[in-house]
């Protein structure tokens, strides 16, 4: 806990058995109360290893995508009483050692969400980020800042912390189940007027770290552009979108999961 607030770490996982233990071992349990892993139908030992490590583990019965995985992560975290939820990729690309700092920024009351930026501190390229991804990151971020009226150093990090209030108020069911979910969630956060903070984060690119290919990167990039343009159009009153007008919120997963086993592991049924 930090300042009496319960901290949960959620790990959206897919084929992460080679890096999960390294990630888990660097989590600071002096402030983290709960660790939750959602396995998006992996083909390796991700779920088995998570159980061996004592992580509360849920499994999708079919692959529901990166965004769909996060929706399950946040629903479970809220059900289990989290006040602050930190989303960390289990591929060891981001440093778990920053968890206390990120959670502390929210617990301070100054921020509703905190993003770990690979761009602040100039560590992205030195950490192995491919040049084309770095250039795309900078161009997309500049475009988004222009249209969305913000000054974030990047919108594309996979390491983010959220207050319970944010997760309860955002219309996350209206977001995509694919990779563009991240940007749509950020757009909703800005739409609601929540305060966003950033912290510099070193990054690691190596063979076992997850990364989408060039084709998927292009699909993601076009999705980011669409999200920013839609945000601006909605702000100007030119169009309306369920992304910003939906009243649907994350709900309990009671009807979508089987009862937990002895080790508190569950299987999430396909919707």
Protein Blocks (a to p, Z undefined) as FASTA:
>chain_A
ZZhiacddddddehjllmmmmmmmmpcfklbmbdcdddehiabfklmmmmmnopacdddf
bdebjklmmmmmmmmmmmnopabdcdddfklmacfklmmmmmmmmmnomambdcddfkgo
plmmmnopafklmmmmmmmmmmmmmmnopabfbfkbcbdcddfklmmmpcfklpcfbfkl
mmmmmmmmmmnopacddddddddddfklgcddfklmmmmmmmmmmmmmmmmmmmnopacc
fklmpcbdcddfklmcccddfkopacdddZZ
